[in-house]
């Protein structure tokens, strides 16, 4: 019950902050009241919003954006891509992002769908199908809580199916 309240409160605070923010690229004028100044939300804070993490991950695969997917990587990640002979059990997030960007360039996305999602309060797993050209890849994601209690991607496997 406490976790549900915390998630709801986080969502409401983020919605309020975003709805009050000025459009990107619009600078406040000298006579803009203090309460109307744009509010910027850090990507670290966005990681706490678990319900939107699933949507962001889905969108990242559909657009082939390694950069937006990497926002949810743990500091160290297990990355396996069988078609690229990539099998790292402990890889720094930045290196994983670069490898994934290369994969997306070689295999541009046609579609990505979740097949199954499950988990608990401390972990979550997602299986999906990534389609590109004439190939399909099975995707397995494991998310775990980090030290700040954010769900981050700990494991990412892409296997040709």
N, C-alpha and C positions, 0 to 999 in steps of 0.2 A: 504494500500500500504506500509506504514511504517513497519507494522508487518511482511509482506511478506519479505521485505528486511532484517529485523532483523533475521528472521528464516534462510533465505538463507545465510546470513553472518555467523551466528553461525554454520551452517552445514559446510560451507567452512573452517572455522577456525578449527573445530574439525577434519575434513578430513585431512587437512594439518598437524595438530599436530600428528594424528595417523599415517599418511603415513611417517612421518619423524622419528617416534619413533623406537628405536631398539627393537628387539624381547625380550619378557619377559625372564628374567634369564640371559641375556647377559650383562655383565658389561663392561662399556667403558674402553678402555685401556689408558695408559699414553699419547699416541700420537694421541688420538681421538680428532678431532677439536671440539671446544665448540659448534658449531652449530649442530653437529651430536650426542650430548648427548640425551639419551632417555627422552621423555616428558611424564609425568604421568598426566592423566586427572582424577579429582576427581569425585565421583559419584554425588556430588551436581551439578557440571557443566553439567554432562550428563542429569540431569533432565530438563535442559533448552531446550534440543533437542526434542521437541514434536513429530516430525515425527517418530523418533526411539522409543519413549516411547510405542507406539502401538505395534511395533514389539517385544519389550522386554517383555511387558505384555503377549502377545500371547505366546512367547517362555516360559515364567515362568509357565503358566498354562499347556502347553504341556509337560514340563519336571517335573512338580510338585515341583518347586523351590520357597518355601516361602521366602527364603532369597533374591533372585533377585527381586521378586515382591515387597518386603518390601522397596526396594530402592525408590519406587515411592509412599510410604504411606505418608500421612500428619502426623503431630505430634500426633494428635488425630484422630481416625477413627471410623466410624460406621461399625460394623461387625455383620452380621447375617448369621448363618449357621443353617438351620432348623433341619437337621438330627442330629446335635450335641447339640441341645438345647442352641445354642449360640445366644444371642440377646443383644448386647452391643451398646448403642447409642453413647457412648464416651469411647474409649478404647485407651490406649497408643499404639503407633506403634509397639514397641517391643513385647508387650503382644499379639497383633494381629498377628504378625509374628509367634510366638510360637503356637498359636491356629491353624493357617493355616497350619503350618508344620505338626501338628498332623492330621489334616484333610487329607492332601496329603498322609501321611503314611497309614491311614485307607482306603483311596480311591485313589489308584495310578492312574495316568492319562492314558487313552487310546488315547484320542483326545480332542482337544479344537478348536472350530471355533467361529469366530465373526458372529453374526446374523445381528447386526445393530450398526452403530456408528453415532453420531451426536453431535451438540453442537455449541458453539460460541467461541469467543476469550477468554472469562474468564472461560468457563466450557466446559466439554466434557463428554458424557456418552457413554457407550459401553454395549451392551447386547450380550451374547454368550451362547454356550452350552458346558458344560464340561462332557465328557464321561469317565466312569470308570467301569470296569467289566461289570455287567449287569445293571448299574444305569446311569441315566442322571441327570445333575443338570443345572438349569437355572442360569446364572451368570449376575449380574447387577453391573456395576462399574460407579461411578460418580467421575469425576476429577474436581477440582476447582483450581483457582490460589491461591497460598499462598502469604505471605507478600513480597517475592522476585520475584513474578510474574511467578513462575514455576507452571505448572500443576501437581498436586499431587492427589493421590487417597484419596478421602474424605469418600466414602461409598463403601462397598463391600458386596453384598448379594449372597449367594449360596443357592438355593432352589431346593429340589428334584422335578423332573418333571416326 
